Amino acid sequence: MQYFIADTHFKHQNILKLSNRPFATIEEHDEALIKNWNGTVKPDDEIYILGDFTMSRKGKDANALLSRLNGKKYLIKGNHEHYLNDPEFDMSNYEWVKDYFELRYDKIQFVLFHYPILEWNGFFQKSLHLYGHVHNTREDYFTNTLDARAVNVGVDMTHFKPIAITELVEYLNTLDTPTR
């Protein structure tokens, strides 16, 4: 199975207030996200992290977190991946690291990018754009500006757990595909 998640912001004390996350401490937050992740993702599953995995700049912190999380991990870089520059970070924690990726599944194109895109490759076909970055801010703006096939997979929007590709396919099948 394939899963998606964005904006976990492990070790980021201020995210609790900035995104109004329902945890008393960052330690409680991090443990809840780890529990939710591992309760959803199995060791052989694939999980695409669409940026802002941790706010720690320390490679050893990222290594420790990634070692506790199930799945084969792929990273689409966000704007807070500073730990990647630390020589102590073990890049083998990820299958690969990219800025952008297009994935095909069941004849559907998934466009993965940390940031929301107004129109993406495959926009006029059966496709989905998955993004993060904006957390749970300005929901009305993004709902009214972006096509319904642009889906925020940030933890603030997915009950603090990864979302399965099958759930996204079911969602897409409820929508009308635009035509040119």
C-alpha positions as a Markdown table, in Angstrom:
| # | Residue | x | y | z |
|---|---|---|---|---|
| 1 | Met | 0.0 | 0.0 | 0.0 |
| 2 | Gln | 1.1 | 3.6 | -0.6 |
| 3 | Tyr | 0.5 | 6.4 | 1.8 |
| 4 | Phe | 1.0 | 10.2 | 1.9 |
| 5 | Ile | 1.7 | 12.7 | 4.7 |
| 6 | Ala | 3.0 | 16.3 | 5.0 |
| 7 | Asp | 4.0 | 18.8 | 7.7 |
| 8 | Thr | 4.6 | 16.5 | 10.6 |
| 9 | His | 6.9 | 19.1 | 12.1 |
| 10 | Phe | 8.4 | 16.7 | 14.6 |
| 11 | Lys | 10.3 | 18.5 | 17.4 |
| 12 | His | 8.7 | 21.9 | 16.6 |
| 13 | Gln | 7.3 | 23.3 | 19.8 |
| 14 | Asn | 5.7 | 26.3 | 18.1 |
| 15 | Ile | 3.6 | 24.2 | 15.7 |
| 16 | Leu | 1.3 | 23.4 | 18.6 |
| 17 | Lys | 0.2 | 27.0 | 18.8 |
| 18 | Leu | 0.7 | 27.9 | 15.1 |
| 19 | Ser | -1.6 | 25.1 | 13.8 |
| 20 | Asn | -3.7 | 24.8 | 17.0 |
| 21 | Arg | -2.7 | 21.1 | 17.4 |
| 22 | Pro | -4.4 | 19.4 | 20.3 |
| 23 | Phe | -1.4 | 18.4 | 22.3 |
| 24 | Ala | 0.0 | 19.7 | 25.6 |
| 25 | Thr | 3.7 | 19.2 | 24.7 |
| 26 | Ile | 5.7 | 18.6 | 21.6 |
| 27 | Glu | 6.7 | 15.2 | 23.1 |
| 28 | Glu | 3.1 | 14.2 | 23.3 |
| 29 | His | 2.6 | 15.5 | 19.8 |
| 30 | Asp | 5.5 | 13.5 | 18.4 |
| 31 | Glu | 4.6 | 10.3 | 20.2 |
| 32 | Ala | 0.9 | 10.6 | 18.9 |
| 33 | Leu | 2.1 | 11.1 | 15.3 |
| 34 | Ile | 4.5 | 8.1 | 15.6 |
| 35 | Lys | 1.7 | 5.9 | 17.0 |
| 36 | Asn | -0.7 | 7.0 | 14.3 |
| 37 | Trp | 1.9 | 6.5 | 11.5 |
| 38 | Asn | 2.8 | 3.0 | 12.7 |
| 39 | Gly | -0.8 | 2.1 | 13.3 |
| 40 | Thr | -1.5 | 2.9 | 9.6 |
| 41 | Val | 1.7 | 2.1 | 7.7 |
| 42 | Lys | 3.2 | -1.4 | 7.7 |
| 43 | Pro | 6.9 | -2.0 | 7.3 |
| 44 | Asp | 6.7 | -2.9 | 3.6 |
| 45 | Asp | 4.3 | -0.1 | 2.7 |
| 46 | Glu | 5.5 | 3.0 | 0.8 |
| 47 | Ile | 5.0 | 6.4 | 2.4 |
| 48 | Tyr | 5.6 | 9.7 | 0.6 |
| 49 | Ile | 6.4 | 12.6 | 2.9 |
| 50 | Leu | 5.5 | 15.9 | 1.3 |
| 51 | Gly | 7.9 | 18.1 | 3.2 |
| 52 | Asp | 8.5 | 19.5 | 6.6 |
| 53 | Phe | 9.3 | 16.3 | 8.4 |
| 54 | Thr | 11.1 | 17.8 | 11.3 |
| 55 | Met | 12.1 | 21.2 | 12.4 |
| 56 | Ser | 15.3 | 19.9 | 14.0 |
| 57 | Arg | 18.4 | 20.8 | 12.1 |
| 58 | Lys | 20.2 | 17.8 | 13.6 |
| 59 | Gly | 20.7 | 14.8 | 11.4 |
| 60 | Lys | 20.8 | 12.5 | 14.5 |
| 61 | Asp | 17.3 | 13.7 | 15.5 |
| 62 | Ala | 15.9 | 12.9 | 12.0 |
| 63 | Asn | 17.7 | 9.6 | 12.0 |
| 64 | Ala | 16.2 | 8.6 | 15.3 |
| 65 | Leu | 12.7 | 9.6 | 14.3 |
| 66 | Leu | 12.9 | 7.9 | 10.9 |
| 67 | Ser | 14.1 | 4.7 | 12.5 |
| 68 | Arg | 11.0 | 4.6 | 14.6 |
| 69 | Leu | 8.6 | 4.9 | 11.7 |
| 70 | Asn | 7.3 | 2.1 | 9.5 |
| 71 | Gly | 7.5 | 2.0 | 5.7 |
| 72 | Lys | 9.8 | 2.7 | 2.8 |
| 73 | Lys | 10.1 | 6.4 | 3.0 |
| 74 | Tyr | 10.3 | 8.9 | 0.1 |
| 75 | Leu | 10.8 | 12.6 | 0.7 |
| 76 | Ile | 9.5 | 15.5 | -1.3 |
| 77 | Lys | 11.5 | 18.3 | 0.2 |
| 78 | Gly | 9.6 | 21.1 | 2.0 |
| 79 | Asn | 11.0 | 24.4 | 3.2 |
| 80 | His | 12.2 | 23.0 | 6.6 |
| 81 | Glu | 14.4 | 20.0 | 5.6 |
| 82 | His | 17.6 | 21.6 | 7.1 |
| 83 | Tyr | 18.6 | 18.2 | 8.7 |
| 84 | Leu | 19.5 | 17.0 | 5.1 |
| 85 | Asn | 22.5 | 19.3 | 5.2 |
| 86 | Asp | 23.9 | 17.8 | 8.4 |
| 87 | Pro | 26.7 | 15.3 | 7.7 |
| 88 | Glu | 25.3 | 13.1 | 10.5 |
| 89 | Phe | 22.1 | 12.6 | 8.6 |
| 90 | Asp | 21.9 | 9.1 | 7.0 |
| 91 | Met | 20.4 | 9.6 | 3.5 |
| 92 | Ser | 19.7 | 5.8 | 3.4 |
| 93 | Asn | 16.7 | 6.5 | 5.7 |
| 94 | Tyr | 14.9 | 7.6 | 2.5 |
| 95 | Glu | 14.5 | 5.6 | -0.7 |
| 96 | Trp | 15.0 | 8.9 | -2.5 |
| 97 | Val | 14.7 | 12.7 | -1.9 |
| 98 | Lys | 13.2 | 14.9 | -4.6 |
| 99 | Asp | 11.7 | 18.4 | -5.0 |
| 100 | Tyr | 8.7 | 17.1 | -7.1 |
| 101 | Phe | 7.4 | 13.7 | -8.2 |
| 102 | Glu | 4.7 | 12.3 | -10.4 |
| 103 | Leu | 3.3 | 8.9 | -9.5 |
| 104 | Arg | 0.9 | 6.7 | -11.5 |
| 105 | Tyr | -1.5 | 4.4 | -9.8 |
| 106 | Asp | -4.5 | 2.7 | -11.3 |
| 107 | Lys | -4.3 | 4.9 | -14.4 |
| 108 | Ile | -4.4 | 8.0 | -12.2 |
| 109 | Gln | -1.6 | 10.5 | -12.1 |
| 110 | Phe | -0.6 | 11.9 | -8.7 |
| 111 | Val | 1.5 | 15.1 | -8.7 |
| 112 | Leu | 3.4 | 15.4 | -5.4 |
| 113 | Phe | 4.8 | 18.8 | -4.3 |
| 114 | His | 5.2 | 20.4 | -1.0 |
| 115 | Tyr | 3.4 | 23.6 | -2.1 |
| 116 | Pro | -0.1 | 23.9 | -3.5 |
| 117 | Ile | -0.2 | 24.4 | -7.3 |
| 118 | Leu | -3.0 | 26.2 | -9.1 |
| 119 | Glu | -2.8 | 23.9 | -12.2 |
| 120 | Trp | -0.5 | 20.8 | -12.6 |
| 121 | Asn | 0.6 | 18.3 | -15.2 |
| 122 | Gly | -2.5 | 16.2 | -16.0 |
| 123 | Phe | -4.9 | 18.8 | -14.7 |
| 124 | Phe | -7.3 | 18.2 | -17.6 |
| 125 | Gln | -7.2 | 14.4 | -17.2 |
| 126 | Lys | -7.9 | 12.2 | -14.2 |
| 127 | Ser | -5.3 | 13.4 | -11.8 |
| 128 | Leu | -4.7 | 14.5 | -8.2 |
| 129 | His | -2.3 | 17.1 | -6.9 |
| 130 | Leu | -1.1 | 16.3 | -3.3 |
| 131 | Tyr | 0.5 | 19.0 | -1.2 |
| 132 | Gly | 1.1 | 20.4 | 2.3 |
| 133 | His | 2.8 | 23.5 | 3.5 |
| 134 | Val | -0.3 | 25.5 | 4.3 |
| 135 | His | -1.4 | 23.4 | 7.3 |
| 136 | Asn | -4.9 | 24.2 | 8.3 |
| 137 | Thr | -4.7 | 28.0 | 7.5 |
| 138 | Arg | -7.0 | 29.8 | 5.1 |
| 139 | Glu | -9.0 | 26.6 | 4.4 |
| 140 | Asp | -11.7 | 28.6 | 2.6 |
| 141 | Tyr | -9.2 | 30.4 | 0.4 |
| 142 | Phe | -7.6 | 27.1 | -0.7 |
| 143 | Thr | -11.0 | 25.4 | -1.1 |
| 144 | Asn | -12.3 | 28.3 | -3.3 |
| 145 | Thr | -9.1 | 28.9 | -5.2 |
| 146 | Leu | -7.8 | 25.4 | -6.0 |
| 147 | Asp | -9.5 | 22.6 | -7.9 |
| 148 | Ala | -11.1 | 20.0 | -5.7 |
| 149 | Arg | -8.5 | 17.6 | -7.1 |
| 150 | Ala | -5.8 | 19.4 | -5.1 |
| 151 | Val | -5.7 | 17.7 | -1.8 |
| 152 | Asn | -3.8 | 18.9 | 1.3 |
| 153 | Val | -2.3 | 15.8 | 2.9 |
| 154 | Gly | -0.8 | 17.7 | 5.8 |
| 155 | Val | -1.4 | 16.1 | 9.2 |
| 156 | Asp | -3.6 | 19.0 | 10.3 |
| 157 | Met | -6.1 | 17.9 | 7.6 |
| 158 | Thr | -5.7 | 14.1 | 7.9 |
| 159 | His | -6.3 | 13.6 | 11.6 |
| 160 | Phe | -2.6 | 13.4 | 12.3 |
| 161 | Lys | -2.0 | 10.2 | 10.3 |
| 162 | Pro | -1.0 | 9.2 | 6.8 |
| 163 | Ile | -3.7 | 8.9 | 4.1 |
| 164 | Ala | -3.9 | 5.8 | 1.9 |
| 165 | Ile | -3.8 | 6.1 | -1.9 |
| 166 | Thr | -7.0 | 4.0 | -2.1 |
| 167 | Glu | -8.8 | 6.6 | 0.0 |
| 168 | Leu | -7.6 | 9.3 | -2.5 |
| 169 | Val | -8.7 | 7.2 | -5.5 |
| 170 | Glu | -12.2 | 6.8 | -3.9 |
| 171 | Tyr | -12.3 | 10.6 | -3.4 |
| 172 | Leu | -11.3 | 11.3 | -7.0 |
| 173 | Asn | -13.9 | 9.0 | -8.3 |
| 174 | Thr | -16.6 | 11.1 | -6.7 |
| 175 | Leu | -15.5 | 14.2 | -8.7 |
| 176 | Asp | -16.1 | 15.3 | -12.2 |
| 177 | Thr | -12.9 | 15.5 | -14.3 |
| 178 | Pro | -12.6 | 18.8 | -16.1 |
| 179 | Thr | -12.3 | 18.7 | -19.9 |
| 180 | Arg | -10.8 | 21.3 | -22.2 |
